[in-house]
Amino acid sequence: MTNTISSTATAEKRKAKFTPKMENFRTSLMYEGLTLKNIGENQSIAALKRKYAR
């Protein structure tokens, strides 16, 4: 006898993945004394184009 798993059961497992909101994640990191790098947040479009030009 073989066991079969329905496709809906596997789809429900994939939907259950937790992803926090970025602001809540940053707040949590601050309580632990950690920070994220703020690369590119305050750069102009021209500066970013120069940086990533090939």
N, C-alpha and C positions, 0 to 999 in steps of 0.2 A: 504494500500500500504506500502511496506517495501522498505527502501533504501539499496542498496547494494554498497559495496566498493570493487573495483577490487584489486587484490593482487599486481598489479604493483604500484598502488597509495600508498599503505602502504610501499612497498619496497623503493620507492623514498623518503619517509619521513625518513626512517632509514639511507639512504645514506647521507642525508643532515647534519648529526651531525659533528660539527667542533671539530677538535683536533689539537692544536698548536704543532709546532715542539719544542722539548725540549730546544734547544738553545735559541729560541725566547722567550719561557716561562721564562727561567732563566733571560734573559735580562729585561723582563717586571717586574719581581719580584725585580730586583736590583733597578729599578727606583722608586719602592714603598718602598724601604728600607727593603725588605725581602730576605731571602735566603733559599735554600733547604738544608737539612742535607746531608752531603757527607759520609754516612755510607757505608763502603765496597768498595769504589772506589779504594783505594790504598792498599788493603789487598791482601796477597798472597793466592794462592789456598789452601795451607796447613792450613793457619790460618782460612780460611772460612770453610774448612772441619772439623776442631776442633770445631768451633763455632756451626755448624749445625749437628754435630754427635749426634746420638741417642743412 
